[in-house]
Amino acid sequence: MNFDILFLLPIVAVGLAAAIHATAYLHGEALLHRPRFWGFFLATLVAMAGVVLAPGKIAFLLAWEAMGLASAGLVAFENEEKAVRKATWIYLLACHAGACLLMLAGVLLGRPDAFLAAFFCGIVGFGLKIGFPPFHVWLPEAHPAAPAPASAVMSGAMIPLGFYGLLRFFWPQCHLAPYATPCGWTLLVLGLVGALGGILFALPQANLKRLLAFSSVENMGVIAIGLGLAVLGWDAQPIGALALAGALAHVLNHALLKGGLFLAAGSVLRQTGTLDQDLLGGLMKRMPQTGTLFTLNALGLAGLPPFNGFLGELLIYSAAFAAVRTSSSALITAGFLVLAFLALTGGFAAAAYCKAIGATFLGEPRSQAAAEAVETPRRMWLAQLLLFVLSLAMVPGTIYLARLFGLGTDLLIAAAVFGGATAALAAALIALRRFLCPRGAVKPACPTWDCGYAEPTARMAYTGTAFTQPLADLFNPILHARRHLIPFRGHPATPTDAALVGETDDRALAGFWRPIFTFFARLFQQVHLLQNGSLHLYILLIILAVMALLIAAFVS
Amino acid sequence: MNFLFFILAVVLAPLLPGIVNQTKAFFAGRRGPGFFRLYFDLWKLLRKSCPRSTTSTWLFDLAPAISLAATLVAGMIFPWTLDTATTLSGISAVLFFYLLGTGRFFTVLGALDTGSAFEGMGASREVQFSALVEPIVFVILGFLVLATGQTSLAGLLAGYDAGAWAHHSISLVLAVLAFFAVLLSECCRVPFDDPETHLELTMIHEAMILDNAGPDLAFILYGAAFKMMLLAAFLVALLLPALPLAAPAKAALLLASTLGVAVLVGIVESVIARMRFLKTPQVLSGALMVAILATLLFVLF
């Protein structure tokens, strides 16, 4: 099977929209900085296209490495900030570790008896790009650090290329008899953990782009679930075809919708100077086009009908239903796991996007910067509109994809038709409402009533953090949110400001990678015993080494 | 044919809250507001205006209508005749529950659009409960796929044959119990939420709609009644075996039974108190366990 075109489409679409957006996004930058962005941006796009079009393994690896390096240049764009330099460093590390393992996988793939070893090297190597847990650490660091158009391209088009790599090198063998079980379960479990874990960590994030980055981990998890189910159920069609079509449809949906969301986040950052959702709010009035497009894209990505995101998830759900219907206990178990995890993920995704929309765009502005924001130049939201329109084209696109796989399309057509019916009925009800309460009959005259408070301020409104607090508390054994109170000082009559600060760090970085890196750092510290700056010791070591060599020479 | 019964369900839906309230009134020894109260309320609300605050945007205006539209379309695809022949075979149960999800998404956004802390609190709790309800629903759907061997919504609900129904009665009862918890939670009834008040302690659904008035409020109230109708019909269909009846008879039975479910909800509401907010996740996880248990029992026996 050839997946080239499918993965080339998002590169072109998201690349084009991001470029349009970037022309305005970079407006405030110094003139000298802009060529640096465009150089790395175009190099990244070329390298990504190279990955897909590379004729052989060596060319693929070269393009892969070029893609990592060029995009690291994009992440490092605002390198005067310490956080950005740290993010670049983590990203580069992840890229190179991944490339090493991919070389190993390429070598192992040449041997007929080492397929599984090659597959696991590939899973880790490509997983470092895709963001399988616990290899996802660079995503929540690099996405907020990079300029928004770069994040859009990286999240929408680049990380799914990991799946392209997996499919290109391992698909021909991994869905066949002896390998299907280990390969399929590996992908499935990584997907389940990634989907639920990703969205769980996305929920409490205050930084909008960090939230989107974690939700990319979730979406990659959903794609991995589809692929895992496809590998496990390839012999029991139509499970395999349904799941694979669902996974591929989700690749395209995620690219278009997440690209649009990252661009919108970039517009918010450019107009307000902050991405902290607890300082934003009320932007729907001030930036109506950006806000509306963000809402529509988020609806699609939450997988809700009538938008295209639903069709991809519907295919994966149908595969899970088909798996439950078989007589194989492994497939039934896999089917139930997918149903339960995907449903929970869907519920959390809806919560996370409600929070992102509500805290960023609805209510009253919580800071001066948000209150003074105005709509972006037209081409910034036109870029998002382009992606949204393309994502609508994915409705017939998904049906076409299903037909390519030889699947019945009743399911998708019914979903699309009744999705359309929802939109039409909503329009009719809105018209009815317009007829019943004509516009302008009652002019809005006062702020929200708020149960009798005379002058409610924006500080009394629910923040995004407050909105997600019940769910975050419920899952705190996993999230380990840090929360500290900064109490007021001074006399109680004239107190200073008090504050409650809460942060949810990435657990994989703090709990998994940092101990490993600390261990190796400490191990290599031992070498310092030999390098203590004393000349005598060095001379002694040289003499000992020469003597040892002489003895060795004489003995042999 | 199916559409005809959909229209009948649309007409009957406002009866359900009336029945719940009359049952509660009966238990409390009051006369109650009457079975048809909601019809009069809706008529009254449709003739009022929709004021809106300076904070709100188009989302607040359109959310109730979009939300109701999604719920109604979910009703349109529901197999009221419990018959695979008269309904579309390509309709997935996933579409049904995700349409309800779309409705909820817009209700929550409309609430957040007011910028009020009360609505924010209600919305926050609503998304928490609904996120925990989703896996219960989908495990029950998986159970139904196992039990019927079908994957379309009509096939899942058309009923298992009487022999299997008797043999697996225990897992069936467990699945119905779990779905009853889903119904109570999704329809914002006691013990999860208390539709009588919108004070801080019970601020969930009622808190989200504090600022809506006129036709908007009518859309919301009607949508809630219709959603209850849908979930009650799903519950009854879950329980019924395949009956040797004509399609219209089955649909009539289904609609009549939903009124019975409303009586049951009223009884539950009369005899138990709303539980503490922090207990809700535990009860919902319990319901998930019950649904998983139902599946395991089905697979093992």
Interface residues (C-beta under 8 A of the other chain):
Chain A: G281 G282 M284 K285 P288 G291 T292 T295 L299 A302 G303 L304 P305 P306 F310 E313 L314 Y317 S318 A320 F321 A322 V324 R325 I332 G335 F336 L339 A340 F341 L342 A343 L344 G346 G347 F348 A350 A351 Y353 C354 K355 I357 G358 L362 G363 E364 G408 D410 L411 I413 A414 A415 F418 A421 T422 A423 L425 A426 A428 L429 I430 L432 R433 L436 C437 A441 V442 P444 A445 C446 P447 T448 W449 D450 C451 P456 A458 M460 A461 Y462 A466 F467 T468 Q469 P470 L471 L474
Chain B: L46 R47 S49 C50 P51 R52 S53 T54 T55 S56 T57 W58 L59 D61 L62 P64 A65 I66 L68 A69 A70 L72 V73 M76 I77 L88 S89 G90 I91 S92 V94 L95 Y98 L99 G101 T102 R104 F105 V108 L109 L112 D113 T114 G115 S116 A117 F118 E119 G120 M121 A123 S124 R125 V127 Q128 S130 A131 L132 V133 E134 P135 V137 F138 V139 L141 G142 V145 L146 G149 T151 L210 D211 G214 P215 D216 F219 P281 L288 T295 V299
